[in-house]
Amino acid sequence: MSGDKDGRLGGVIVATALPYREDTSAPAGLAVDYDRYAEHCRWLVDNGCRGVGPNGSLGEYSSLTDEERRRVARTAIETVGADGVVVVGVHGPGSHQARHWAELAAEDGADGVLCLPPTMYRANRGEVIAHFEAVASAGLPVMVYNNRIDTKVDLTPDLLAEIAQIDGIVAVKEFSGDVRRVLEIREKAPGLEVVAGADDVTLEALLMGATGWFAGFPNVFPAESAELYELGVAGKLEEARALYEPLVAAFRWDSRTEFVQAIKLGMEQVGRYGGPCRPPRGPLTDAHRAAVTADMARAIEAVQRRAG
């Protein structure tokens, strides 16, 4: 998959999980392991993903200090270099905060930013538009993020048609889970890239015309995810479904409350480092751990069988 820096934000971009190491002097006794994070970003790009997305929900941005948050983004940018794109999460409660993070991302050399509507406040239509206008003013391509579960704000196709008129808004990460929206967004905002945002409806979204996948489980299966994306955009349904079907039970964890812990456990199961999470996220319950382990075991077996 190409890492061409063409201003578009499609392809497989991985919402990167963030590794910690024990350090009693760090927040919650866990320090960000920047070296291990850099290695992970490199591994993802080397295994076919177009780029990485630091400081998303999966990257636990809201549990980081401001200094850590900027250093995480810089680490990704410096590590990936010219070999891929880096789309930095700039989520914030207000437009002034989100714009600040977008300005820092531009200063540090990011290729684009991912931005939720205002967090911690149910913004109205005018406030949502003003929020994204402020973020776009930083000058980087913007992927807006529709996550109506977390923000209580739904970026409907009608609203996206208006948001798409803002200079610099180039894509939407669509996480509603309603695959019908892909075609409706393309009809009402034809210049806006639609990016699959929920792993367990990715193939369906790609077959309906999504041109990207901003993803969680490629942290676990980067090469297979890159292949699934290519099959999906090429419309090779039979081959794509054969790859997707045994993975989708694991992919469903991307849309659950415990998605960060589940993906980190999945990384451990394939021999990568996942590690703990900072508060408020605690360890998985025994029942959840058993369920993730079983779903992942099926996925791993299918990947190994397919590899021969």
Buried (B, 14 or more C-beta within 10 A) or exposed (E): BEBEEEEBBBBBBBBBBBBBBEEEEBBEEBBBBBEBBBBBBBBBBEBBBBBBBBBBBBBBBBBBEEEBBBBBBBBBBEBBEEEBBBBBBBBBEBBEBBBBBBBBBBEBBBBBBBBBBBBEBEBEEEBBBBBBBBBBBBEBBBBBBBBBEBBEBEBBBEBBBBBBEBEBBBBBBBBBBEBEBBBBBBEBBEEBBBBBBBBBBBBBBBBBEBBBBBBBBBBBBBBBBBBBBBBBBEEBEEBBBEBBEBBBBBBBBBBEEBBBBBBBBBBBBBEBBBBBBBEEBEEBEEEBBEBBBEBBEBBBEBBEEEEE
